[in-house]
Every structure is written in structure tokens, then in C-alpha cells.
Amino acid sequence: MTDLERKIYRIIYNMSLFRRNPTMDDLKRKTGKDEQSIRKTVKNLMSRNELTWDKEKKEWRFK
């Protein structure tokens, strides 16, 4: 995992512990990156099955 992937993973994981999904603005503010790089990183995490989105429960699932 790259540093950005690890950082985004930890942000999503920690915020989901409090039943809150981070918004794009949250991720931009906490990482200092632009929307395009955040989307690309989340897609990479999802393609490697590190993260999955549960559509029914509207929450993240972790490996």
C-alpha cells in the first residue's frame, strides 16, 4: 500500500467506527490531495479488495 492509500484507508476506517462515512471534503481536508487523486486511490483500494462498499447498509467493509 502506498502512503496515500494507507492514509485514506485509515481515515475511512476510523470514521466508520463512529458510523460516519467521510465526505469528499473530509478526505480532501485530511489528506491535502485533490478529488481526482482521492478517487483514483479509493478505486485502487477497491480493486484490490481492501475496501468494499455495502450498498444496502451504505457503509464500508474492510479486509
GUDRENRO-496526 format. One record per atom (N, C-alpha, C, CB): atom name; residue number from 1; y, x, z. Coordinates in pm, 1 decimal, always signed. Glycine has a CB too. Layout:
% residues N
<pt atome="CA" num="NUM" c2="Y" c1="X" c3="Z"/>
...
***
This chain:
% residues 63
<pt atome="N" num="1" c2="-117.6" c1="+83.4" c3="+0.0"/>
<pt atome="CA" num="1" c2="+0.0" c1="+0.0" c3="+0.0"/>
<pt atome="C" num="1" c2="+125.1" c1="+88.7" c3="+0.0"/>
<pt atome="CB" num="1" c2="-0.8" c1="-95.3" c3="+121.5"/>
<pt atome="N" num="2" c2="+221.4" c1="+49.7" c3="-79.7"/>
<pt atome="CA" num="2" c2="+347.7" c1="+124.2" c3="-79.4"/>
<pt atome="C" num="2" c2="+428.7" c1="+84.3" c3="+44.5"/>
<pt atome="CB" num="2" c2="+429.4" c1="+97.1" c3="-210.7"/>
<pt atome="N" num="3" c2="+534.8" c1="+158.1" c3="+70.0"/>
<pt atome="CA" num="3" c2="+619.1" c1="+127.5" c3="+185.2"/>
<pt atome="C" num="3" c2="+679.5" c1="-12.3" c3="+175.4"/>
<pt atome="CB" num="3" c2="+729.9" c1="+231.0" c3="+198.0"/>
<pt atome="N" num="4" c2="+727.1" c1="-49.2" c3="+55.5"/>
<pt atome="CA" num="4" c2="+786.7" c1="-181.0" c3="+37.9"/>
<pt atome="C" num="4" c2="+681.9" c1="-291.3" c3="+55.5"/>
<pt atome="CB" num="4" c2="+852.4" c1="-191.6" c3="-100.4"/>
<pt atome="N" num="5" c2="+562.9" c1="-269.8" c3="+1.9"/>
<pt atome="CA" num="5" c2="+456.2" c1="-368.8" c3="+18.5"/>
<pt atome="C" num="5" c2="+422.3" c1="-386.1" c3="+165.7"/>
<pt atome="CB" num="5" c2="+330.7" c1="-327.4" c3="-60.6"/>
<pt atome="N" num="6" c2="+411.8" c1="-277.4" c3="+236.8"/>
<pt atome="CA" num="6" c2="+380.0" c1="-282.5" c3="+379.5"/>
<pt atome="C" num="6" c2="+490.7" c1="-354.6" c3="+456.2"/>
<pt atome="CB" num="6" c2="+359.6" c1="-140.2" c3="+435.8"/>
<pt atome="N" num="7" c2="+614.7" c1="-325.7" c3="+421.3"/>
<pt atome="CA" num="7" c2="+728.2" c1="-386.9" c3="+489.1"/>
<pt atome="C" num="7" c2="+732.4" c1="-537.8" c3="+466.2"/>
<pt atome="CB" num="7" c2="+858.3" c1="-323.2" c3="+441.6"/>
<pt atome="N" num="8" c2="+715.7" c1="-579.2" c3="+341.4"/>
<pt atome="CA" num="8" c2="+717.6" c1="-722.2" c3="+309.7"/>
<pt atome="C" num="8" c2="+598.6" c1="-792.6" c3="+374.2"/>
<pt atome="CB" num="8" c2="+716.3" c1="-744.0" c3="+156.9"/>
<pt atome="N" num="9" c2="+482.8" c1="-730.2" c3="+371.2"/>
<pt atome="CA" num="9" c2="+363.7" c1="-787.4" c3="+433.9"/>
<pt atome="C" num="9" c2="+389.4" c1="-811.1" c3="+582.5"/>
<pt atome="CB" num="9" c2="+241.4" c1="-694.6" c3="+414.1"/>
<pt atome="N" num="10" c2="+446.0" c1="-711.7" c3="+651.0"/>
<pt atome="CA" num="10" c2="+471.7" c1="-723.0" c3="+795.1"/>
<pt atome="C" num="10" c2="+577.5" c1="-830.0" c3="+824.7"/>
<pt atome="CB" num="10" c2="+516.9" c1="-587.1" c3="+851.9"/>
<pt atome="N" num="11" c2="+679.7" c1="-838.9" c3="+740.2"/>
<pt atome="CA" num="11" c2="+782.2" c1="-941.6" c3="+760.1"/>
<pt atome="C" num="11" c2="+720.3" c1="-1080.3" c3="+748.4"/>
<pt atome="CB" num="11" c2="+896.9" c1="-925.2" c3="+657.7"/>
<pt atome="N" num="12" c2="+643.2" c1="-1102.8" c3="+642.6"/>
<pt atome="CA" num="12" c2="+579.6" c1="-1233.9" c3="+621.9"/>
<pt atome="C" num="12" c2="+481.8" c1="-1262.6" c3="+735.4"/>
<pt atome="CB" num="12" c2="+506.1" c1="-1238.9" c3="+484.9"/>
<pt atome="N" num="13" c2="+402.8" c1="-1163.4" c3="+774.2"/>
<pt atome="CA" num="13" c2="+304.6" c1="-1181.6" c3="+882.0"/>
<pt atome="C" num="13" c2="+373.6" c1="-1216.5" c3="+1013.2"/>
<pt atome="CB" num="13" c2="+219.6" c1="-1054.7" c3="+899.5"/>
<pt atome="N" num="14" c2="+473.5" c1="-1138.4" c3="+1050.4"/>
<pt atome="CA" num="14" c2="+541.0" c1="-1161.5" c3="+1178.5"/>
<pt atome="C" num="14" c2="+615.1" c1="-1294.5" c3="+1182.5"/>
<pt atome="CB" num="14" c2="+637.9" c1="-1048.9" c3="+1206.8"/>
<pt atome="N" num="15" c2="+677.9" c1="-1332.2" c3="+1073.0"/>
<pt atome="CA" num="15" c2="+748.9" c1="-1460.4" c3="+1071.8"/>
<pt atome="C" num="15" c2="+650.8" c1="-1577.2" c3="+1071.8"/>
<pt atome="CB" num="15" c2="+841.4" c1="-1469.4" c3="+949.5"/>
<pt atome="N" num="16" c2="+533.9" c1="-1558.7" c3="+1011.8"/>
<pt atome="CA" num="16" c2="+436.4" c1="-1667.8" c3="+1009.7"/>
<pt atome="C" num="16" c2="+374.0" c1="-1691.1" c3="+1147.1"/>
<pt atome="CB" num="16" c2="+327.2" c1="-1638.4" c3="+907.9"/>
<pt atome="N" num="17" c2="+378.8" c1="-1592.0" c3="+1233.6"/>
<pt atome="CA" num="17" c2="+329.2" c1="-1611.6" c3="+1370.9"/>
<pt atome="C" num="17" c2="+408.3" c1="-1719.5" c3="+1443.1"/>
<pt atome="CB" num="17" c2="+336.5" c1="-1480.2" c3="+1450.1"/>
<pt atome="N" num="18" c2="+534.4" c1="-1736.7" c3="+1403.3"/>
<pt atome="CA" num="18" c2="+619.9" c1="-1838.4" c3="+1463.0"/>
<pt atome="C" num="18" c2="+629.9" c1="-1962.2" c3="+1374.6"/>
<pt atome="CB" num="18" c2="+758.6" c1="-1781.6" c3="+1489.0"/>
<pt atome="N" num="19" c2="+531.1" c1="-1977.6" c3="+1284.2"/>
<pt atome="CA" num="19" c2="+525.1" c1="-2093.0" c3="+1193.7"/>
<pt atome="C" num="19" c2="+650.1" c1="-2106.6" c3="+1108.4"/>
<pt atome="CB" num="19" c2="+504.3" c1="-2220.2" c3="+1272.9"/>
<pt atome="N" num="20" c2="+702.8" c1="-1994.0" c3="+1065.2"/>
<pt atome="CA" num="20" c2="+821.2" c1="-1995.5" c3="+979.7"/>
<pt atome="C" num="20" c2="+794.5" c1="-1907.3" c3="+859.1"/>
<pt atome="CB" num="20" c2="+947.8" c1="-1947.5" c3="+1057.0"/>
<pt atome="N" num="21" c2="+812.3" c1="-1963.1" c3="+740.3"/>
<pt atome="CA" num="21" c2="+797.7" c1="-1885.2" c3="+618.8"/>
<pt atome="C" num="21" c2="+932.1" c1="-1822.1" c3="+584.7"/>
<pt atome="CB" num="21" c2="+745.9" c1="-1973.0" c3="+501.9"/>
<pt atome="N" num="22" c2="+933.6" c1="-1692.7" c3="+557.2"/>
<pt atome="CA" num="22" c2="+1061.6" c1="-1628.7" c3="+524.5"/>
<pt atome="C" num="22" c2="+1113.6" c1="-1676.0" c3="+389.5"/>
<pt atome="CB" num="22" c2="+1046.9" c1="-1475.9" c3="+524.3"/>
<pt atome="N" num="23" c2="+1243.2" c1="-1694.8" c3="+381.0"/>
<pt atome="CA" num="23" c2="+1306.4" c1="-1731.5" c3="+255.2"/>
<pt atome="C" num="23" c2="+1333.5" c1="-1603.7" c3="+176.2"/>
<pt atome="CB" num="23" c2="+1438.1" c1="-1812.1" c3="+279.4"/>
<pt atome="N" num="24" c2="+1372.6" c1="-1621.0" c3="+51.2"/>
<pt atome="CA" num="24" c2="+1407.6" c1="-1505.4" c3="-29.8"/>
<pt atome="C" num="24" c2="+1527.0" c1="-1432.8" c3="+32.0"/>
<pt atome="CB" num="24" c2="+1438.7" c1="-1547.9" c3="-174.8"/>
<pt atome="N" num="25" c2="+1621.3" c1="-1508.3" c3="+86.3"/>
<pt atome="CA" num="25" c2="+1736.6" c1="-1445.9" c3="+150.9"/>
<pt atome="C" num="25" c2="+1694.4" c1="-1362.9" c3="+272.5"/>
<pt atome="CB" num="25" c2="+1837.9" c1="-1552.9" c3="+192.9"/>
<pt atome="N" num="26" c2="+1597.1" c1="-1414.0" c3="+349.2"/>
<pt atome="CA" num="26" c2="+1545.1" c1="-1336.5" c3="+463.2"/>
<pt atome="C" num="26" c2="+1487.6" c1="-1204.2" c3="+415.1"/>
<pt atome="CB" num="26" c2="+1437.0" c1="-1416.8" c3="+539.8"/>
<pt atome="N" num="27" c2="+1406.9" c1="-1210.7" c3="+310.6"/>
<pt atome="CA" num="27" c2="+1342.6" c1="-1088.6" c3="+260.0"/>
<pt atome="C" num="27" c2="+1444.7" c1="-992.3" c3="+201.5"/>
<pt atome="CB" num="27" c2="+1237.6" c1="-1123.4" c3="+154.0"/>
<pt atome="N" num="28" c2="+1545.1" c1="-1044.7" c3="+132.1"/>
<pt atome="CA" num="28" c2="+1649.8" c1="-958.2" c3="+76.6"/>
<pt atome="C" num="28" c2="+1725.1" c1="-886.7" c3="+188.4"/>
<pt atome="CB" num="28" c2="+1748.1" c1="-1040.2" c3="-9.7"/>
<pt atome="N" num="29" c2="+1760.5" c1="-961.4" c3="+291.2"/>
<pt atome="CA" num="29" c2="+1836.8" c1="-904.5" c3="+401.0"/>
<pt atome="C" num="29" c2="+1755.6" c1="-800.5" c3="+479.4"/>
<pt atome="CB" num="29" c2="+1883.3" c1="-1015.2" c3="+494.2"/>
<pt atome="N" num="30" c2="+1629.7" c1="-829.0" c3="+503.3"/>
<pt atome="CA" num="30" c2="+1547.7" c1="-740.1" c3="+585.4"/>
<pt atome="C" num="30" c2="+1499.3" c1="-615.7" c3="+510.7"/>
<pt atome="CB" num="30" c2="+1429.1" c1="-815.6" c3="+638.0"/>
<pt atome="N" num="31" c2="+1484.9" c1="-625.4" c3="+377.7"/>
<pt atome="CA" num="31" c2="+1437.6" c1="-510.1" c3="+301.1"/>
<pt atome="C" num="31" c2="+1549.4" c1="-435.4" c3="+230.4"/>
<pt atome="CB" num="31" c2="+1336.1" c1="-554.3" c3="+200.0"/>
<pt atome="N" num="32" c2="+1658.5" c1="-503.8" c3="+200.7"/>
<pt atome="CA" num="32" c2="+1766.8" c1="-441.9" c3="+125.9"/>
<pt atome="C" num="32" c2="+1737.0" c1="-429.9" c3="-22.5"/>
<pt atome="CB" num="32" c2="+1796.1" c1="-306.6" c3="+182.0"/>
<pt atome="N" num="33" c2="+1637.6" c1="-501.8" c3="-70.2"/>
<pt atome="CA" num="33" c2="+1599.2" c1="-498.1" c3="-211.4"/>
<pt atome="C" num="33" c2="+1645.8" c1="-624.2" c3="-282.5"/>
<pt atome="CB" num="33" c2="+1446.9" c1="-482.1" c3="-226.0"/>
<pt atome="N" num="34" c2="+1641.2" c1="-620.7" c3="-415.7"/>
<pt atome="CA" num="34" c2="+1681.2" c1="-737.1" c3="-493.9"/>
<pt atome="C" num="34" c2="+1562.5" c1="-831.6" c3="-512.9"/>
<pt atome="CB" num="34" c2="+1737.9" c1="-693.6" c3="-630.7"/>
<pt atome="N" num="35" c2="+1593.9" c1="-952.7" c3="-561.0"/>
<pt atome="CA" num="35" c2="+1492.5" c1="-1057.3" c3="-574.3"/>
<pt atome="C" num="35" c2="+1380.1" c1="-1016.7" c3="-668.3"/>
<pt atome="CB" num="35" c2="+1556.2" c1="-1185.4" c3="-623.4"/>
<pt atome="N" num="36" c2="+1413.1" c1="-949.9" c3="-777.4"/>
<pt atome="CA" num="36" c2="+1312.1" c1="-911.4" c3="-875.6"/>
<pt atome="C" num="36" c2="+1208.2" c1="-817.3" c3="-814.9"/>
<pt atome="CB" num="36" c2="+1378.5" c1="-845.1" c3="-996.2"/>
<pt atome="N" num="37" c2="+1251.0" c1="-718.2" c3="-740.0"/>
<pt atome="CA" num="37" c2="+1155.2" c1="-624.1" c3="-682.2"/>
<pt atome="C" num="37" c2="+1073.3" c1="-689.5" c3="-571.8"/>
<pt atome="CB" num="37" c2="+1227.7" c1="-501.4" c3="-627.6"/>
<pt atome="N" num="38" c2="+1132.9" c1="-782.9" c3="-498.3"/>
<pt atome="CA" num="38" c2="+1057.4" c1="-854.4" c3="-394.1"/>
<pt atome="C" num="38" c2="+950.2" c1="-941.3" c3="-458.2"/>
<pt atome="CB" num="38" c2="+1152.0" c1="-941.4" c3="-306.6"/>
<pt atome="N" num="39" c2="+985.6" c1="-1014.1" c3="-563.9"/>
<pt atome="CA" num="39" c2="+886.4" c1="-1098.1" c3="-633.0"/>
<pt atome="C" num="39" c2="+772.0" c1="-1013.9" c3="-689.8"/>
<pt atome="CB" num="39" c2="+953.6" c1="-1178.0" c3="-746.3"/>
<pt atome="N" num="40" c2="+806.3" c1="-901.0" c3="-749.0"/>
<pt atome="CA" num="40" c2="+704.6" c1="-813.4" c3="-805.5"/>
<pt atome="C" num="40" c2="+611.0" c1="-762.4" c3="-696.3"/>
<pt atome="CB" num="40" c2="+770.1" c1="-695.6" c3="-879.1"/>
<pt atome="N" num="41" c2="+667.0" c1="-726.0" c3="-582.9"/>
<pt atome="CA" num="41" c2="+586.3" c1="-674.5" c3="-472.4"/>
<pt atome="C" num="41" c2="+494.8" c1="-782.2" c3="-416.2"/>
<pt atome="CB" num="41" c2="+676.2" c1="-619.6" c3="-362.1"/>
<pt atome="N" num="42" c2="+545.3" c1="-903.8" c3="-398.8"/>
<pt atome="CA" num="42" c2="+462.6" c1="-1013.2" c3="-347.4"/>
<pt atome="C" num="42" c2="+350.4" c1="-1045.0" c3="-446.3"/>
<pt atome="CB" num="42" c2="+548.9" c1="-1139.5" c3="-321.1"/>
<pt atome="N" num="43" c2="+381.1" c1="-1042.7" c3="-576.4"/>
<pt atome="CA" num="43" c2="+277.2" c1="-1066.1" c3="-677.5"/>
<pt atome="C" num="43" c2="+169.9" c1="-958.3" c3="-671.0"/>
<pt atome="CB" num="43" c2="+338.8" c1="-1070.6" c3="-818.4"/>
<pt atome="N" num="44" c2="+210.4" c1="-832.4" c3="-648.8"/>
<pt atome="CA" num="44" c2="+112.6" c1="-724.2" c3="-634.6"/>
<pt atome="C" num="44" c2="+23.4" c1="-747.5" c3="-513.9"/>
<pt atome="CB" num="44" c2="+183.3" c1="-588.8" c3="-622.3"/>
<pt atome="N" num="45" c2="+81.6" c1="-787.1" c3="-403.0"/>
<pt atome="CA" num="45" c2="+2.1" c1="-815.2" c3="-282.9"/>
<pt atome="C" num="45" c2="-94.1" c1="-930.9" c3="-306.6"/>
<pt atome="CB" num="45" c2="+93.9" c1="-846.9" c3="-164.1"/>
<pt atome="N" num="46" c2="-48.5" c1="-1032.4" c3="-378.4"/>
<pt atome="CA" num="46" c2="-134.8" c1="-1146.6" c3="-405.9"/>
<pt atome="C" num="46" c2="-245.4" c1="-1110.9" c3="-504.9"/>
<pt atome="CB" num="46" c2="-52.4" c1="-1262.8" c3="-459.6"/>
<pt atome="N" num="47" c2="-216.4" c1="-1025.4" c3="-601.3"/>
<pt atome="CA" num="47" c2="-318.4" c1="-988.7" c3="-700.0"/>
<pt atome="C" num="47" c2="-430.3" c1="-905.9" c3="-635.4"/>
<pt atome="CB" num="47" c2="-254.3" c1="-909.8" c3="-816.1"/>
<pt atome="N" num="48" c2="-398.4" c1="-833.4" c3="-530.4"/>
<pt atome="CA" num="48" c2="-499.9" c1="-754.5" c3="-458.7"/>
<pt atome="C" num="48" c2="-559.6" c1="-831.8" c3="-342.2"/>
<pt atome="CB" num="48" c2="-439.3" c1="-623.8" c3="-407.9"/>
<pt atome="N" num="49" c2="-527.0" c1="-960.4" c3="-332.0"/>
<pt atome="CA" num="49" c2="-577.7" c1="-1049.1" c3="-227.0"/>
<pt atome="C" num="49" c2="-540.3" c1="-1004.6" c3="-86.1"/>
<pt atome="CB" num="49" c2="-726.7" c1="-1058.9" c3="-237.4"/>
<pt atome="N" num="50" c2="-429.5" c1="-934.0" c3="-72.7"/>
<pt atome="CA" num="50" c2="-377.0" c1="-900.9" c3="+59.7"/>
<pt atome="C" num="50" c2="-309.5" c1="-1024.6" c3="+119.9"/>
<pt atome="CB" num="50" c2="-276.5" c1="-781.5" c3="+51.6"/>
<pt atome="N" num="51" c2="-245.6" c1="-1103.4" c3="+32.9"/>
<pt atome="CA" num="51" c2="-177.6" c1="-1227.0" c3="+70.1"/>
<pt atome="C" num="51" c2="-226.8" c1="-1339.4" c3="-19.1"/>
<pt atome="CB" num="51" c2="-23.8" c1="-1211.8" c3="+59.5"/>
<pt atome="N" num="52" c2="-240.0" c1="-1457.5" c3="+37.1"/>
<pt atome="CA" num="52" c2="-266.6" c1="-1577.6" c3="-43.1"/>
<pt atome="C" num="52" c2="-181.2" c1="-1690.3" c3="+11.3"/>
<pt atome="CB" num="52" c2="-418.6" c1="-1616.3" c3="-40.8"/>
<pt atome="N" num="53" c2="-145.5" c1="-1782.6" c3="-74.8"/>
<pt atome="CA" num="53" c2="-63.5" c1="-1896.4" c3="-35.9"/>
<pt atome="C" num="53" c2="-150.3" c1="-2020.3" c3="-30.1"/>
<pt atome="CB" num="53" c2="+54.3" c1="-1916.5" c3="-133.6"/>
<pt atome="N" num="54" c2="-155.0" c1="-2086.2" c3="+84.0"/>
<pt atome="CA" num="54" c2="-229.4" c1="-2210.7" c3="+101.7"/>
<pt atome="C" num="54" c2="-135.4" c1="-2326.5" c3="+67.6"/>
<pt atome="CB" num="54" c2="-285.6" c1="-2223.8" c3="+248.6"/>
<pt atome="N" num="55" c2="-159.0" c1="-2387.3" c3="-47.9"/>
<pt atome="CA" num="55" c2="-68.1" c1="-2492.0" c3="-95.8"/>
<pt atome="C" num="55" c2="-72.4" c1="-2616.8" c3="-8.3"/>
<pt atome="CB" num="55" c2="-102.4" c1="-2529.1" c3="-239.1"/>
<pt atome="N" num="56" c2="-188.2" c1="-2651.7" c3="+44.0"/>
<pt atome="CA" num="56" c2="-199.8" c1="-2771.9" c3="+125.9"/>
<pt atome="C" num="56" c2="-123.9" c1="-2758.9" c3="+257.6"/>
<pt atome="CB" num="56" c2="-345.9" c1="-2802.2" c3="+153.5"/>
<pt atome="N" num="57" c2="-143.6" c1="-2646.4" c3="+324.7"/>
<pt atome="CA" num="57" c2="-80.0" c1="-2626.1" c3="+454.6"/>
<pt atome="C" num="57" c2="+57.9" c1="-2562.7" c3="+443.1"/>
<pt atome="CB" num="57" c2="-167.7" c1="-2540.1" c3="+541.8"/>
<pt atome="N" num="58" c2="+91.2" c1="-2515.6" c3="+322.0"/>
<pt atome="CA" num="58" c2="+218.2" c1="-2448.7" c3="+295.0"/>
<pt atome="C" num="58" c2="+240.5" c1="-2332.0" c3="+390.4"/>
<pt atome="CB" num="58" c2="+333.8" c1="-2547.9" c3="+305.7"/>
<pt atome="N" num="59" c2="+140.6" c1="-2241.9" c3="+392.4"/>
<pt atome="CA" num="59" c2="+151.3" c1="-2123.5" c3="+476.5"/>
<pt atome="C" num="59" c2="+77.7" c1="-2007.1" c3="+411.1"/>
<pt atome="CB" num="59" c2="+95.0" c1="-2151.2" c3="+617.8"/>
<pt atome="N" num="60" c2="+110.0" c1="-1887.6" c3="+455.8"/>
<pt atome="CA" num="60" c2="+47.6" c1="-1766.1" c3="+404.6"/>
<pt atome="C" num="60" c2="-84.3" c1="-1741.9" c3="+474.8"/>
<pt atome="CB" num="60" c2="+140.5" c1="-1645.2" c3="+422.2"/>
<pt atome="N" num="61" c2="-179.8" c1="-1686.3" c3="+400.5"/>
<pt atome="CA" num="61" c2="-307.8" c1="-1641.3" c3="+455.0"/>
<pt atome="C" num="61" c2="-314.9" c1="-1491.0" c3="+436.0"/>
<pt atome="CB" num="61" c2="-429.5" c1="-1713.4" c3="+386.0"/>
<pt atome="N" num="62" c2="-371.1" c1="-1420.8" c3="+531.3"/>
<pt atome="CA" num="62" c2="-374.1" c1="-1274.6" c3="+528.1"/>
<pt atome="C" num="62" c2="-516.1" c1="-1223.3" c3="+523.7"/>
<pt atome="CB" num="62" c2="-301.8" c1="-1216.9" c3="+648.7"/>
<pt atome="N" num="63" c2="-531.3" c1="-1106.6" c3="+467.0"/>
<pt atome="CA" num="63" c2="-662.1" c1="-1043.3" c3="+453.0"/>
<pt atome="C" num="63" c2="-713.6" c1="-999.6" c3="+587.1"/>
<pt atome="CB" num="63" c2="-655.6" c1="-924.4" c3="+358.2"/>
***
